[in-house]
Every structure is written in C-alpha cells, then in structure tokens.
C-alpha cells in the first residue's frame, strides 16, 4: 500500500517475501512467497482459542478507552540513523553490523523522558521494540549473547523502559519481531526442519522470558512472521503460553492468528469484521531513527488521524524513533507536546468516544459519545461572501452538518463551554454566529448534544431535497 508516497513496509514484504528464506529455497520458491506474503498480512489469520476469545471483551476494555499509544523503535540500527531496515536494505555484512552492539550504550534515564513525553501527549500506553528484525535483544536473556546486558550497554533496556512507563502510570507493551536476520536458523528454518525446530524453540523461549521476568505486561505486539506459516511457528502454542503467563494481556494478529486486535500500518482503516483495531503510524516516514528524514507530520495531521481512529472505535499507535543515546528527536517532542495540549482541552471528544458511523466531512471529522456528536473542524472556513441571491450563506460564519438525523438540544465549544447558536431542518444542522477565526488550534471541537444517537443519513437527505427540474427541458 502506498501512503503519502511511501511504500509501506508491509506491501514491500508482500511483494518480495523474505529475502533469507527465498534465497535458501531451492525449489517451491513461489509457493513460499505466496504463503509468506499471506502470513505477513494476516490474511490467513486463524481464529483464537476459546479461552482467549471468552475473556477478550474484558481484556480489551482499558485499551479501547485509551485510543492513543506511543510506539518506540530503538535498537542497534539507531546508531546508523537510516531506519531499522538498514541491515537488509543496504546489505551490510552481519559481522560489521554486530560491531554496533559494542557501541550501543545509551545514557541511563532515556526511557523516563519517553514516558514523560507520552504522558504529556495524552498517550495511555507504550509499545517498545524488545527485538526487531536485526535480532538484537534489548533485554536480558539466557538464550543469546546478542543482547544489551551482555554487550556495550551492560544493562537491561527493556527493564528500564518498563519501569519508566509504570512510573508514569502508563500501560506497557512489548514489540517482538518473529523474523530474525541474525539468528543462524532465522532464514534456513524455512526449508530445514531441524533448523525450524531450533529456531521455534528459541523464539518461544525468548517470548517466555519476556512474559516471565517483568511482572504484568499489557500488550504483546508481534511483528513480521516470515518465513514460516502460523502452523510452523506453532503460533497457537505460542499464544497459549503467553496467556498462561499473562492472563490479562492483549496480543496482536501478526503471528498469523486473529489475535485481540488487527494492525493496519501507515493508514487508518477500521477492521471490517468489527474486530478491535489499532493503526500504527510514523511521525515522519521512518520507524527507527533516521537523521535525514524531515518529513514530519503536523500536529493537525496527527490529530486528524487520531479523530479518524476514534471515530470508528480504533486506536492510534504513534511512533518515535529515539537517537542512539535515547534522546527523542526535537520535532517529535514539539509535535507530541502540542498534541497533548490540545487533548487537555478536547480529550473528552476522543477518550470517551464510542464507535460511530460517520463518513468524511469537507472540513471536519466527527466522533461521538452516547447522544453527543463532536465536530472537529480542521479547516475553519471563515465567512462565505454573503450574496443576496444565495440566502443560505448569511453574513457571518456558518458551519453546516448535512444529513444529521438526530434532533439537536444544545451546541457549545468543547474547550471553553461557550454556547453556539444553531438552526436545524430536515436537511441538517447549521451552526451560526461563529467567529471569523478558528477559536482553537489545530482543530476546533464543537460539542453537539442530541436527543438520540447522532447519525448521518445522506440517502434520507437526497429524498428531502425538493426537485424543481432546473436545467431539464
Ligand atoms: C513493519 C516493519 C517494521 C516496523 C513495523 C511497525 O512490519 O517491518 O520495521 O517495525 O512494521 O508496524
């Protein structure tokens, strides 16, 4: 999928498959490609075990009210500063890449800054890469020496992160990449049964350590399950172990099973089956630190995405890519700080919202809570030049919501409580007497209290338009 001109990682993975696995495959390569591409998208996702689905609604409760989380991509690749795929994208010899482990020694306390920023930004949970595709573990493990405590850092960076998140009262998530470019069996497991056995045991073993050593973990965020199928990963057994160790945890769908939530990447797309979902997105175009990437989203763009997620009951997991020392790139700090300030004034329209079914707006997005509609105006239109011959646009600023079916009782600016005048007809709602300039920034929210659950019905609107046959001879 291409978003804003970026070819998404997942569409790349779908297109090329798993480099190591394909190289190791002497025949049946195209079958592997097809199988792995499906596995990577979760297209073949199997349903969860009964225990998982029985407790799902209760386990999801906090997460569905949270709506907003911080993703953190951080690891050896941050030292190079060209995103987290550098090893594969630039064909770096593994022996060279491994040298990074001798120099990755972030300053203590960095995770405290991330957690403080997340809190300020209004984010309710964090998800950090415990092991990315490069195979380097940021946590202490008995299963490999390729981990932060046994290399230059000399400390368990996952523990520091977890302590930091908890200190700010945030929920804790761990990202874990199944795909592994470093482990000797990471590619050949696709074709060699013994390698697969060893690699699957290693993978389950690392996950077991993560689920055992740090107290309560709130989210396990699997990533790329190439080059194996869910059956070969023994994903059901994997999840069963995870739930035995962490009964309240949430798992995503990227180990090839349905999981508790789906994970659209770099786009906001509600799960069509009604399953819980979380859109993950970068703040610029990169997950891992990229020194040259200055394509930052504006706070307005971030908030529009958040509104669009909340509109359909989804979550927004927004990424930071800290520098190798752990410091957060300044633009990320600024954007998230502004987002947080806005949420202090307008958070009710996001955090307490419920799934609604509103289409797009020509200058506003919508969320809802019970019978209350929230109109998030992201392009304040100012006044439309008043023309005698176009009485619909009277002097002054009018915002209009066509096709609103519920009867409106009251309207006000959410940030200040100042009442807003309105008129309603069967065609829709008109908010009048508004200021020339947007009263809030980057979005202005109007809280519209209705007598019943607000909905838009454009079909009904079309029927209400009296036809005068203009232009038809
Ligand atoms: C992709 C990428 C990866 C990133 C992840 C975030 O699958 O391979 O680099 O961590 O998406 O969703």
Boltz pocket constraint, residues with backbone or C-beta under 6 A from the ligand:
constraints:
  - pocket:
      binder: B
      contacts: [[A, 9], [A, 10], [A, 73], [A, 84], [A, 85], [A, 223], [A, 224], [A, 265], [A, 280], [A, 287]]
      max_distance: 6.0
